[in-house]
Amino acid sequence: MFTPISEKIDIERVREHSKLSPETLSKKEARDRELEAILKGQDDRLLLVIGPCSSDNEEAVLDYAHRLAKLQEEVKDKIFMVMRVYTAKPRTNGDGYKGLMHQPKTDAAPSLINGIKAVRNLHYRVITETDLTTADEMLYPENLPLVDDLVSYIAVGARSVENQQHRFVASGIDVPTGLKNPTSGNLKVMFNGIFAAQKKQSFLFNNTEVETSGNPMAHVILRGAVTESGKYLPNYYYDNLLETIDLYKQFSLANPFIIIDTNHDNSGKNYLEQIRIVRQTLINRDWNQEIRDYVRGFMIESYLEDGRQDNAEVYGKSITDPCLGWDKTEELIREIYNR
């Protein structure tokens, strides 16, 4: 049984709450065109989708954003960064912190109406105060209209990629959308999802029959896998990349593009491994031109402080998956830049 605990949400009214000015919108659209060019192979810069595992604290996230924006300006000729502002977190068994959308205050009870405002406000502030653009995960497809005017990159997670609604909604998104391999590691599941996302689809969405245009910028994110016994199976190794490239060719998809998720099951939740994974992938790119052509981005989890904590006690330290701290993040980005 469903019990309404709020009035029906007026989406247009929500969007008015944090609407970009014409000047800011113009800057965002310019960066979005740059990102599209990278996805389509017209711009050879590396893409970094980088930032906290979850955006749990507005001021800490903005502190991070200002530092990232300054660094982006320094490396902009070789690296293009989209900041992770992830506001809804998938939970394996439904327990735990579910993100800013659910809990705008980590020490308070869930409040999704206030969470929607907090989510929009955070994306808005990052965009307007730093000129960066943002990424978020589409955990709840029906919530997409609440943020799609602000977000420049969408991810479909490992637990969602097999879901037909996620695939079909992704086909109507007009920004790059990365689909992760499922936790099982089955790459064909992911590629079937991308195939569906790149095609026109017809379905019911938010009480309306819709037809989508297809999303030619739907692409691969490799995030590793885990067995039933809990053994991690990374999929960023040389042979894994060649297998993924071969599947791209078999599926004949538009704009082939592979992002390596350096954390999650690729790192075995050991956040420091992200550094080694980036280094190894760059070596593989140098060694094999085909890998260089396909593997053109990294997804990196980083925040102000190293590691994670159970409760929000240390400013700028993750309360979900462990992240690289800022000092190591800056060193890694400069290392990528100077290769």
N, C-alpha and C positions, 0 to 999 in steps of 0.2 A: 504494500500500500504506500502511495506517495502522499505526503502531507505538505501542501504549500506553506512556506513560512515567510514569504515575501510577496510583494506585488509583482506583476509581470514586468519584466525588464524592457524598457524602451531603448533599443539599441542606438537609435539616432541621438537620443538625449545623452546617453553614455558617451558617445563619440564626441559630442560637443564639449564635454567636460575638459578634454585635453586635445584640442584640434590644433594641428600645426599651422603656423602663419604662412602666408604665400611665400615669403622669403625662405623660411626654414624648409618648407615642402620642396621648393626648387632645389635646395642643396641636397636634400634626401634623394630626390629623383635623379640628380646627377650622379650620386654615389651608387644608386641602384643600377643605373646604366653601366657604370664601370663594372659592377659585380656581374651583370648579365654578360658583358663582353668577356670576362674571365671564364665564366661557365661555358661560353660558346667557343672558347679557344682563340678569340680575337685579341686577347691581352694575356701575356705570358707570366704575369705576376702570380706568386703563390697566394692562396687564400688561407687565412687563419680565422676560424670561428672559435673565439677564445673568450674565456671569462669564468665566473664562478659556476660551480655545479648547480647551485640554486641561489637565486637572488633574495636573500632572507632579510637583509638590512639595507634600507634605502641609502643612508649616508655612506656606509661602507662601499656599497656598489658604485655610488657616484664618485667616491674617492678613487676607487679602482679605475673608473671610466676616464677621469681626468688624466690619470697617469698613462693609460693606454692611448688616449688621444694624442698626447704629447709625443709618445713613442711612434705612433702611426705616422705622424708628420715627418719624423726623421727617416723612416724606412719606406716611404710611400712609393718609391720608384721600383721596388722589388717585391713588396708585400702589401696585400690588401687585407685589412682586418675588419671583421664584423663581430661586435661584442655579444657574447652570450648574456642575455637577460632572461633566464629561464625561471618561469613563475608558477609552473604546475609540475609536480614531480610524481612520476609513476612509483607505486609501492608494490613490492612483490606480493604481500599478503594483505594490503589495504591499511596497515598500521604505519604510524610514524608521520613525520612532517611532510605535508603534501604540497608545500609551496606557498608563495605569496597570495595566490588566488584563493586558497583556502584559509590561510592564517596570515593576515597582514601584520599581526603582532605574534611573534613566535611563542610568547608566554601567555597568550589569551586563547579563548575558545574560537573555533572556526567562525568566520563571518564572510561569506562569499560576496555579498553585496558590497561591503567595504573592500573586499579583496579585489574586485573588478576595478574599483577606483584606484586602488594602490598600484595595480599592475599597469594600468594606462599611465598613471602619473610617473611611474618609474621609467617606462619606455620614453615617455615624452621628455622627461628631464635629461636622460642620457643623450637623446637626439638634439635637444635645443641647447644644452649647456656645453656639449663637447663636439658637435658636428659628426660624431660617429653614427653608424646605423646599427640596428640591433637584430638579434636572432632569438627565437623562442621555440619551444617544443609544442606541437599540436597534440596535446594529450586528449582534449575533449573537442572533437571536430565542431560541435554545435556552438562552441565559444569563439570560433574563428572570427566572426564579424565584430567581436568586441575589441579586437586588436589588429586586424589585418590592414588598417590604414596607417599603422605605425611600424609594423615589423617588416624587415627587409629580407629575412631568411627564415625558413620554417624547417624544423626537423620532425620526422616521424620516427618514434622510438622502436626499440627492439620488441616490445610487447604489443605494439600497435600495428606493425607493418603487415601482419597477416589479415588485419581487419578490413573488410570491404568498404566500410564507411570511410575510414582513413584514406584508403587508396582513391576512392571516388572523389572525396573532398579535395585531396591533393591535386586532382586533375583540373580543378577550377581555380587553384591558387596562381597568382600572376607573378610570384617571385620564386627564386631558386628554392627547391624543396628536396632536402636530403632524406633518403629512406635507409634506415639501418638494417643490417642483417639481423634476423631473430636470434634470441639467446641460444637456440639450438645450433646456430652456425650455418643453417641451410641457405646457401646463396640463391638457389632458384626461387625460394619464397620471396626474397628481396627483389629479385629481378622481375618476377611476375607482378609484384607491387609497382615497380617502376613502369613496367609495360602498361599497366592499367592507368597509372597516373598520367602518362603521356598521351593517352587516348581521350577522345570525347566520351563523356558518360552522361547518362540520364538517370535521375533518381529523385527521391524526396529529400529536401534539406530545409530544416527549420519551417516545416509546415507548408512548403511550396514545392511544386514539381520544377526541377531545374535541368538545364542542359549545360555542360561545361565545354570549354574550348580545348581542353587537354593542356598539360603543362610540359613543354619541351625541355624545361630546366630541372625536371625531376632526375635525381642522380643517386649514386652509391655512397653510403658511409659504412666502412668496415670497422666494427667495434669489438671483434672477438666473440667467443662463445664459451659456454660452460656446460659440462656434462651433468647428468643426474647425480653423480657422486661428488660434484663440486669442483672438478678439475677444470682449470682454465685452458682454453684452446685459442691462442692468439691467431689472427689472420692477416697480419701485416707483413709476414715474411715474403721473401722473393717469390717462392713458388705459389703462395696464396695470391699474390698480385697478378701473376701470369694467368692463373685460373680465373680470376675475376675479369681480366681483360678478355679472355677467350669467351666467357659467357656474355660479355657486352657485345661481342661480335655476333654471337649466335642469336641474340635477341634483336639485333639491328636497331638499337635505340638511338635517339637523337642526342647530340651533345654529350658524349661519354665523358664522365668526370668522376674521379674517385677521391674521397676524403678519408684519411686515416684518423679514426677516433683513438687518441693516444692513451685514454684512460679506460675505465670499465673492464671488460674481460680481456682486452689486449694487454693491459698493465697488471691484471690480477688485483686491481684496486690498490696497487702500490704506486702512488702518485709520482714518485721520483723516477719510475721507469719511463715516464712520458718523455723525458729528455733523451734517453737511449733510443726509444722508438722513433723519435723524430730523426735522430742521427742516422740510424740504420736505414730508414726510408730514403733519406737524402742520398746515401751511398747507393742504394738500389736505383734511384733515379739517374745518378751519374753513370752507373754501369750499363743501363739498358734504356735505349732511347724510347722504346714503346712504353715502358713504365713511366718515363718522364712525361710522355705525351698524355697519359691517362691519369696518373696520380699527381694531383695538383693542389692538394689542400690538406690541412690538418685541423682536427677539432681538439682543442686543448682546454683542460679544466684548470683554471688558475684563479687566485684570489689575492688578498693582501698578505695572509699568513699561511705558512706551510701546514698541511695536514687537515685534520678535522677535529670536531668536538661534539659531544652529545648534546650540550646545551649552549645557547648563545651567550657565552661569557666573555670570550676573547674577540675583540673588534676585528672584523675582516677575516675570520676563520670559518671555514665551511661547517655547517651542521648536517650535511648529507655526505656525499663522497669526498674523500680527501683531495686537496688541490695543491698545485705548486704555489708557493708564496710569490710575492711581487719580485723580490730580488732575483730569484731563479727564473722567473718568467722573462724579465728584462734581459737577462743573460742569454736565455735560449733564443729569443727573438733576434737579438743582435748576432748570435751565432748563425742562425738561418740566413740573415741578411748578408753576412760577410763571407759566405761560402763562395 
